[in-house]
Amino acid sequence: MLVKIYGSAIHGVAAQTITIEVNVDTGGVGYHLVGLPDNAIKESSYRISAALKNVGYKIPGKKITINMAPADLRKEGAAYDLSIAIGILAASDQIRAENIYDYVIMGELSLDGSLQPIKGVLPIAIQAREEGFKGIILPMQNTREAAIVDNLDVYGIENIKEVIDFFNEGKPIEKVILDTRKEFQEKINDFPFDFSEVKGQETAKRAMEIAAAGGHNIILIGPPGSGKTMLAKRIPGILPPLTLKEALETTKIHSVAGKMGAETSLMTVRPFRSPHHTISDVALVGGGSYPQPGEISLAHNGVLFLDEMPEFKRTVLEVMRQPLEDREVTISRARFTVNYPASFMLVASMNPSPSGFFPDDPGNTSSVYEMQRYMNKLSGPLLDRIDIHIEVQKVEFEQLAEKRKGEKSSDIRQRVLKARSIQNERYKKLNISYNAQIGPKEIEAFCSLDETSMNLIKMAMEKLNLSARAYDRILKVARTAADLEGTENILSHHISEAIQYRSLDREFWNV
């Protein structure tokens, strides 16, 4: 007897329905699995055999042929265990399964018949709804994630026996229902860190506010203990809240990577990713034999924080250059190409020198050669993609001992939201969300300068030995400063402030 059952495969951050055809006949004995399965799927027969035996069923001693269509698409992972097992039972007449075609069935089996969670549930559920399936049957740990998708029945199970009884005896399984919008609104402002906890560092806080308002990449330069990491961790709290569309995009990526917890259904706050400096280039941008999203994709719609940036391998940093411009990663293999979104805000930190001090500090023991080698770890093209370079000075004792709390993140966020609304209105006819994304045409159209401002930026280029690549960045940052102030035109004090945020372009650093 031939039975068709449906599963799903992940391709990038999208899913594709897989038809699992199970044929059982009496013309011999054997177990044949075809359709480009990987080793995890080939080993499924052992898990399925033990699981069925432990719940009172068995794999029949007949010729079993299982085809996973489309046959030219590589399938991977143990998530097909449950669908193959149910297909074998139905094809061998051990259970009735009249409405089995209405469901997508996925899950990894343990030897006792219980279910293990799987990856990529959200895109699988979205695809199931689009293709008109009545429902989806999944491990209980994955149900909250799938329940985000409306107009689709989601059934969570803990043991294969529940699925067998559901089809064979009509024994109901409780549906999982989730009010996505309510849960989203309840947790949208749930941040563990607040800027009110940061003592001093008013200049750095202002730079952070501008970076958040314009979506600018920023690097913090300061000695150890000056608060660089503390500042960076508080950036998500002043960024605009995720829209429901952005939350779904972000959740899909984390779902594919298997980073969603059992109690998590929807990403409600912008991600903050902080990889260790020993990370490989593949782990950062994504890839591998079976491509997986990297840290820059996991930071999509959020923040990627590179602490002590010069300590990262240069090859790792250089592979970020294209994603920073294109806001997506393309991973090509001989048989397929995968695209992962990677629109993130880069926040980096570094010491001013190998010794940890600024070059003109009396405590600096680094030689000119050591300084040169240290700074050369960051290439010009990479720094070209970082709009704001801010020096973070050591906090004095008086500031640390001060009892008065600083400004709250919620207050800073209100100003950021106001500036973002101005940008949304300005770029509503363009495919641009904030100032950091504008190109030469938009700079010419929206960043016009009066004579005073033009003379100021000209003088800065000459006197401070600023590079030509700093020109556009200064205009973009000045545009954001003007938006925060609510002024239509860029004024000279906006240009002056933006110039201050190009520390690494100055002759002072080119030792």
Secondary structure by P-SEA (a helix, b strand, c coil): cbbbbbbccccccbbbbbbbbbbbcccbbbbbbccccccccccaaaaaaaaaaaacccccccbbbbbccccccccccccaaaaaaaaaaaaacccccccccccbbbbbbccccbbbbbcaaaaaaaaaaaaccccccccccccccccccccbbbbbbccaaaaaaacccccccbbbbbaaaaaaaaccccccccccccccaaaaaaaaaaaaaacccbbbbbcccccaaaaaaacccccccccaaaaaaaaaaaaaaccccccccccccbbbbbbccccccccccccccccccccccccccbbbbbcccccccaaaaaaacccccccbbbbbcccbbbbbbbbbbbbbbbcccccccccccccccccaaaaaaaaacccaaaaaaccbbbbbccccccccccccccccaaaaaaaaaaaaaaaaaaaccccccccccccaaaaaacccccaaaaaaaaaaaccccccccaaaaaaaaaaaaaaaaccccccaaaaaaaaaacccccccccc
